[in-house]
Amino acid sequence: MHSCERTPREIELPLYENEIVAQDIPIDIVYEDDSLLVVNKPAGMCVHPGHGNYDGTLVNALAWHFKDNPDYDVTDPRMGLVHRIDKDTSGLLVVAKTPNAKTSLGKQFFNKTTKRQYVAVVWGTMKDVDGTVIGHVGRSMRDRLQMCVYPDGEHGKHAVTHYHTLENLAHVAVVRCQLETGRTHQIRVHMKHIGHPLFNDARYGGDKVLRGNTSSHYAQFIRHCFDACPRQALHAKTLGFVHPVTKQQMDFDSEIPADMTDLIERWRNYAEGLANKK
């Protein structure tokens, strides 16, 4: 069966069992036309209700945004969110306003023709400027809330992440990650797999001191860094796709949010201080 003959599972979103309440929640709309809109989601916002988050989500905000649009039904799976990012990941998402747009954009994600780049802060400096992580990603058999890499390919789904080192800063690195596939927690689990968990990623062990020294001064510095960016340091910075109607390439870029820029600046200052002591 060809991929165009069905909606690929990786982009399917669940039917909402409960009524979606329209909530007047501010959303940063980067672009909007009759077919779609691109949203810059803040960290801390779930994309859709479920698992204890039944309101305050992006879907609730979209219900409010479209409350006067009779053609948009927030509960209709044939339109709406085309892909997802984690609650504590910030960045760009595309939302389809029509079934045709959802189908077109869904195919692009399924066929891996979309362009998505993330910026992350990870523990440990990178030996290589560029690299690629290839490993099947699937749900952990020990902890159902975690994903893990199955190198033998017997479990999970094929996943590929390309990374480029932007900065090495003492005991962390700032990296740009480009997704070839879009598995749940893909960047988070792939970076952990190669020994570089995302900074302050509690689910994958990045909320501990994984590099550096044991001094009380350093421990205090790390605590301040965790406070400055109280979530995994990951931002969906760019998003590119072909417009479902005009067939023009659409490319969007977003600023790295304040909590991550603060975190990076703290590490720059720390690294500079170490260099000056030598």
Disulfide bonds with the S-S distance in Angstrom:
none
